Amino acid sequence: MKYAIPVSGGIMSPHFGHCEQFALFDVEEQKKEIIKKELIASPEHEPGLLPRWLAEKGVSVVIAGGMGPRAQDIFHQNGISVVLGAMESDPENAVLSHINGTLAIGDNVCDH
């Protein structure tokens, strides 16, 4: 399973669509461990592009602090689960917490 986390300045970006990079994590869910991680530059912001771009990269779960409803819909259309309101700022810890069922979740911080 592959996870994607929007990142700016080395921490989870509060605004999904305007992050600097994405941290991608390949996860062995049965062992509950990360087997590969990489940072890739985010493409230019264009409405609707990121969900399709991440789907092409094989992402199956996105963890974010916030995201607009249109992006959420496009992710779901591409078979990608979305976890919103993540309160963990460290991307790797967010993934590990999610696979262990301990990720703290708050409100969707996106206001559009």
N, C-alpha and C positions, 0 to 999 in steps of 0.2 A: 504494500500500500504506500502511496506517495502523498505527503503532506506539503502544503505551501503556506508560508507565513509572509505577509508584507513587512518589509524592513526599511527603516530610515535611521541613519546614525547608529547602526548596530543593534537597535531594539525594535520591537514590534511597532509598526507605523500606525498611528491612530486613524489615518485616512487611507483606506485601502487603495483607492484609485490614483493616489499621488505618491506612492512609496518610491524609494530609490532602487530597491532590489527586492527579490524574493528569495527567501531561504527555502530550499527544497530538501525534504528529508524522506529517504526510503526507510520504511519501518517494517520490521519483522514483528507483526502483532502478537503472534503466539508466544514469542520470547519476550515481548514488550521491550524491544530495544531498537535503537537507530542503527542502521547498517551502512548508511551513506548520507552525507550532507554536502550541499553546495549552495553558493550564492550566485544568482544570475541577475544581471541588470534588467530592470523593468523597461518595457517598451514605452514609447511616448503614450501619454494618456489619450485614449480615444474611447468614447462611450461604447460599451459592449465588447471591446477587444480582449481585455484581460481574461474573462472566463474562457473564451475560445482558445487563447494562447496557452493558458495553463492546462486546459484539456489536452491540447496537442503534446504537452510535455508529460502526460500520463498522470496528472494530479487527480487524486480521488477525494481529498479532504482539504478545505481551506479553513484556517483558524485566523480570525481577525477581531480587532476591537470593534469595528463598525463597517457597515457597507450599505449602500443604497438598495432599495427594493428591486430596481431593474437588474443590477448585477446579480443579486441573489437569484432572481428568476432565470437568468441565463446560465448560471452555474447549475441550477437544478435541471435545466433542459439538457445540459451536457453530462448529467449523471454525477456531479460533484457535490458532496455534502459540504455545508457551510456551518461553521461554529462561530457565532458572534458574541460579542461582549466579553471576550477573553481579557482577563485582568493581569495576566502574566506578561511582563515586558521582554523577557528573554525567550527568543524563538525556540531554542532547543528544549528549554524547560517547559514551554507551552505544549510542545508535542509529547514529551514524556508524561506530563501531567494528564494530557488527554487520553493517552493509551492506558494509563493507570486509573482513569476515572476520577481524578482529583483536580481537574482544571477548574479554577474559580471563574465563574461567569457572572457578568453584570448586565447592564443595559447595552443595547446597540448604540455606540457613540456617534454614529453617522446621523446627521440631521437632514438628509435629503433622500 
